[in-house]
Amino acid sequence: MSANTTKLVVMLEMQNAMNTKVHEQWFNQGFEWYRAIWVECAEMLDHYGWKWWKKQTPDTEQVILELVDIFHFGLSLRIDGVKSYEQLATELEKELSEPQLAEDFKQTLEQLAASAVTDKSFNARAFAGCMQQIGMSIDDLYRGYVGKNTLNFFRQDHGYKDGSYIKVWNGQEDNEHLVEVVKSLDTEHADFAKQVYAGLQARYPA
């Protein structure tokens, strides 16, 4: 297995674990992951900028965060209970290595959204095209994905559902703490996700 396939397997496993934590029988619920994809695409377009009647500068960092969120939904769509994570990861790696590119980022993003609306599918090639046009690598995706997934677990473990979770600590939102924790760690480490969780735990107010 290549390094990228291994990372994709890890992300698929983490996605299934997160979905199961939110709903034990998530696989049989028929959640509309495809709808979450196109709604996120629309939100991302606002961060990128599309209004020709006013000056707008792409918020690249926010666009990358939105792409990471979309990947959560894309993975959820691909997990079918039949193919192994290794098979799914191999297929995804192939698709991600063949980016589908339109004239510009906005149009590539629309191809990603169109597949979600029309086919109720995750167009990994268009997703890879968006990554390429915004300057995002598989490593960036992995770092962002594992970080956000771990933060989601952390939130669930600390009262996110019942409203007792504290989102701002020491004057910073949890997302900002996450960025600092991730930057301090080696993403290639086998226990990267556990280290991210421990880093958040060390900062969270007792």
N, C-alpha and C positions, 0 to 999 in steps of 0.2 A: 504493500500500500504506500502511495506517495504521501509526503508530509501534508499536502492539501487535503487528500482524501481522509487522512487520519483526523484532521481538524474538523472536517465536515461530519464525520462519524460522531465526534464529541458533541458537536452542536445539535445533531439529530437526537442523541441520547438526552441532552439537557432539555431540549424542547419537549420531548415526551414526558420527562420528569416534571417540568413546570406545568404542562397542561394537566397532568394527573393530580398535581397538588391543588390546582384550582377546581377541578372536577374529576373525581375518580373514574367516572365512566365517560370521559371526554370523547373517546373514539367513537362512541355510539350516539353522540348527541347531534351530529350533523351541523356543527357550528359553521357559520358562513365566513370562513377564513378569507375567501376570495373578495368578499365585500370589505373586509378590514383592509385588504391590499389597496383597492382603488380609492377608498376614503383617505388612507395614508398618502397615496400619490397626490391627491388634491391638496392635502395639507402641505406636502413637501414643495409643491409648485409655488405656494405662497412664500415659503422660505427662500426659494430660488429666485423668485421674481418673474412675473409674466406680463405686468401692466405696461403697455407701451406709452401710456399717457403720463407716466411719472418716472423719475429716476429711481432705479432699484439696483442694489448690489447683492449678489447671491450670498446668503449666509451658509457658507460651505460646511461649517461644523454642524449646524442644525440639519442640513440636508443629509449628511452622513449618518446622523443619529436616526433620522427618519428611515433611511435605507436599512439600517440595522433592525428597526422595528418591523419593516416589511419582510425581512428575512425570517423573523420569528413566524409570521403568518404563512410564508412560503413553505417553510419546513413542515409546518402543521398540515398543510395541504398535501405534501408529498408522502408523509407517513401513512401507509395504507394497510399495515397489519399483515401484509403478505411478503413484501420484499424485505430483506435484511437491511440494517443500517449501512453495511458495507456496499451492498448493491445500490442503494439510494445515493450514497455518497459518491460512488463511482460515476453514476449517471449525472449527478449534479456537477461534479468536477468537469466532466466533458462539456456540458452545456455552458458552464461559467468560462471555459477556455475558448468559447466560440461566441464572443459578444455580438449582439444584434444592435447595430448602430443606425440611428436616423440622422438627420442633418444636424440637429443640436440636442442638448440634454433634454429640453422640454418635450421634443417630439419622441425621443427614445422613451421617456417616462410615460408618454401617452400610449405607446405600444405596450408597455408593461400593464398599464391600467386597462387598456382595451382587452387584453387577454383575460384579465380578471373578470371584467364585466361580461364579455361575450362567451368565453369558454369556461368561466369559473375555474381558471387554472393559474398556476404560478409560472410565468414566462421567465425562466432563469437566464436565457440568452439576452433578453431585453434588460433584465436586472444587471447582468454583467456589463451591458452597454452603458447603463447609467453610472455604474461604478467607474468604468474607464473614463467617461466624460467628466466626472467630478474629481478624478485623481485618487481613487480609493483602491487599495490592493486587497487580496484575500487575507493578508495578515491584519490589515486595518479592520476588515469585516469580522475576523475571528476575535480580535481584541475587543472590539465594540460589542459583539454579540455575547461573549462570555461575561463581560462586565455587566451588561444590562440584564442578562438572564440571572446572574448571581444577585444583583440588586433586587430583582423581582422576588427571588426566593427570600432574601433578607427582609423585604417589606412584609411578605406573607407571615414570616416567622415572628415579626415584631408588631403584630396587631393591625396590619393594613386593612383587613376585612372588617374588624369591629371599630375602626376609627381611632384606635389608641396610638397608632404609629406617629412618630415625630419626623416630619419631613425636613425641617431646617435645624441644623445643629451648628452651634458656634458661628452663627451668621452666614452659613452656607447651606444651599440645598443639597439633598443626598446625591443628586446627579454630579454636583461639583466635587463632592468628597470622592465619589466613584472615579472620576477622571484622575484625581491626584493619586489614589491608591493604585490604579492600573498602571500609571506612568512609572511607579516605583518598583514594578515587578517585571520578571522575565516571562513573556507570554509563551515561551517554548517549554517552560517547566511543566512537568506532568501534573502537578497539583495547582496549576494556575488558578482555577476556579475556587478551590479551597482557600488559597492565599488571599484572593480578592475578598471572600466572605470574612476571613479573619481580620483583614485590614479595615473593613467596614465596622466590624464588631468592636475593634479597638477604639474607634472614633465615636461610636454611638453613645449618647448619654445614658448612663446606667439608671 
